[in-house]
């Protein structure tokens, strides 16, 4: 089934919506629980949010390395990679770890 030119699948008492790249962008069940996702141009999940109020943001570099993560609990991670995809920098806020080989 298509709604607004978007693929929609209904399985039992839930609904799932897909984008034009066949990435799942929305899910909802009969209990009212839902989540939504957003993707970058390389189909990496860059945003997730659910009906419980939890969310996650992610960023990726041009080689699809995850370079940033943040969530609704206040946790975050920053990373950098060299041209060979070796991690050269890592920092986070939850245990104070920082590695800097730049």
SULDAKA-V191384 format. One record per residue. N is the residue number from 1. PHI is phi in degrees with one decimal (* if undefined). PSI is psi in whole degrees, -180 to 180 (999 if undefined). OMEGA is omega in degrees with one decimal (* if undefined). Layout:
n;phi;psi;omega
N;PHI;PSI;OMEGA
N;PHI;PSI;OMEGA
//
This chain:
n;phi;psi;omega
1;*;145;177.8
2;-123.4;134;174.1
3;-125.9;126;-178.9
4;52.7;42;179.0
5;63.4;23;179.9
6;-120.5;138;179.7
7;-71.6;130;179.9
8;-128.4;134;176.9
9;-123.0;132;176.8
10;-111.1;118;178.9
11;-122.8;121;-175.4
12;52.3;-120;-177.9
13;-108.6;35;177.9
14;-130.6;163;178.2
15;-131.2;139;178.4
16;-130.7;134;180.0
17;-117.1;139;-178.1
18;-119.7;150;175.2
19;-86.7;-175;-176.4
20;-67.9;-15;176.0
21;-95.4;10;-177.6
22;65.6;26;172.8
23;-87.3;135;176.5
24;-67.8;125;-179.9
25;-115.4;-14;179.6
26;-157.4;143;175.1
27;-142.2;140;174.3
28;-146.7;137;176.8
29;-107.9;177;-175.0
30;-69.7;-14;177.2
31;-86.2;-2;179.3
32;92.1;-3;176.3
33;-72.7;135;179.5
34;-142.0;161;167.8
35;-148.8;154;177.2
36;-132.9;154;-178.0
37;-133.6;150;172.7
38;-127.5;151;-174.2
39;-127.4;153;171.4
40;-88.1;-176;-176.7
41;-65.6;-17;177.8
42;-99.7;13;178.8
43;67.2;23;171.8
44;-83.1;137;176.4
45;-69.5;120;179.7
46;-109.4;-13;177.8
47;-151.4;137;175.1
48;-136.9;137;175.9
49;-145.4;143;176.3
50;-128.7;172;-175.7
51;-69.3;-12;176.0
52;-82.7;-3;179.7
53;93.2;0;178.8
54;-81.3;138;175.2
55;-142.2;158;178.9
56;-140.2;136;172.3
57;-116.9;141;177.8
58;-136.4;150;171.6
59;-130.6;150;-178.9
60;-128.9;149;174.7
61;-84.6;-177;-176.5
62;-66.7;-14;176.3
63;-99.9;13;179.7
64;67.0;22;171.4
65;-80.9;134;177.8
66;-72.3;118;-176.1
67;-109.3;-12;179.7
68;-150.7;141;176.5
69;-143.2;135;174.9
70;-147.8;142;176.9
71;-132.3;174;-176.1
72;-70.1;-10;174.7
73;-84.3;-3;179.5
74;90.6;6;179.2
75;-83.5;144;176.7
76;-148.2;155;178.0
77;-139.6;136;173.3
78;-120.9;139;178.6
79;-140.3;154;170.5
80;-134.3;150;-179.4
81;-128.0;149;175.5
82;-83.5;-177;-176.4
83;-66.4;-14;176.6
84;-99.2;13;179.3
85;67.4;24;173.4
86;-88.0;133;178.9
87;-70.3;123;-178.6
88;-114.6;-9;179.3
89;-149.4;137;177.8
90;-148.8;132;177.2
91;-147.1;141;174.1
92;-143.0;167;-177.3
93;-101.2;-10;-172.5
94;-93.5;-21;173.7
95;-135.2;10;173.7
96;72.1;13;-178.5
97;-72.9;132;173.9
98;-141.2;128;176.5
99;-125.4;127;-178.7
100;-132.9;104;178.3
101;-117.4;31;-179.0
102;-75.6;999;*
//
